[in-house]
Amino acid sequence: MTSTLPPIVQAVSGAVGSAFANGLTYPLDLATTRLQLHRKRTRSNRLYDGIRILVHIIRRYGLTALYDGIMTDTGASLVSNFCYYYVYSFLRNSVLRYRYKDTKTKISLPVLQELFLGFIAGVASRAVSMPLNLITLHLQAERDADDEENSGEDQAVGLSSVVKLIYSEHGLSGFWRGFQTTILLSVNPSITLAVFQIYRRVVDRLSRSRSSAIKPSPKEAFIGGAMSSSIAVAILYPLILAKVRLQAQRKTTSTSTLGSILLDALKSPGGLYQGLEMQVVKGFLGQGVSFLIKERIEQFIVESYLRSRRKHGKPDVA
């Protein structure tokens, strides 16, 4: 993210982009969660393969069940991404101002610095949005629990009932259950952003004949975002799997630790990468759309600003 726009603009554009992407890929997110939580399937049982999960949900619960928890998840996505991009761009501008006395021109920071700034921003954003993420996870897992119990009656899935359940079993701190693992995963967006930074630098060098106002193109922004997300997910997936299982635990099984969950996953048929394919597809589409929309919003703001200056007879600024 080498944009020189103010932090608030980057925060809003990033949040809006993530919300659109979240709505587009949410059924894939739901299927991914079910795959990650279903530990007893065998390699020959195809019920819990991604597409079959979606078909099963539609047949048993109806089309709307594909969006169980989407409101809280979209809210978490808006809050998390707004906070992430705001904190990241604020810290980045502060570093540029301190080291280079300049925040107006495009200056590339070293990759390790980009990763560190992204990690700090990731911890801050996840601390704020984690209660909503946890509620979403439980909403997504409720109907899966019904299937596990072979219940003949479909239990109602409600926001208030999930909130009460989490609070009754774990107290207020339960809404931040598994935060230690989440801290480790805060490097995920920073890896995504660092890879995207490298991708943009390559694109810039290969297309110097084009105006910087249209870099990257919509296709390039989508490909860069999708590729960056896929790389980050592949690197960190065992931790992603462990975090989901840890947060979804009920009180009766709350003695599990990160290490024991990883060991248990290693022994299961899917191993440490159960559900990876759906996670990558979801991230590929979601992050690609998110970066695409974010870049287009920022481009629109820049072009509107330049048009306004020209209208008033003022020269363009570099």
Secondary structure, DSSP 8 states (H G I E B T S, - for coil): ----S-HHHHHHHHHHHHHHHHHHHHHHHHHHHHHHH--S--TT--TTSHHHHHHHHHHHH-GGGGGTTHHHHHHHHHHHHHHHHHHHHHHHHHHHHHHHS-SSS-----HHHHHHHHHHHHHHHHHHHHHHHHHHHHHHHHHHHHHHTT-SS-----HHHHHHHHHHHH-GGGGGTTHHHHHHHTHHHHHHHHHHHHHHHHHHHHTTTS-GGG-S-HHHHHHHHHHHHHHHHHHHHHHHHHHHHHHH--GGGTT--HHHHHHHHHHSTTGGGTTHHHHHHHHHHHHHHHHHHHHHHHHHHHHHHHHHHHHTT-----
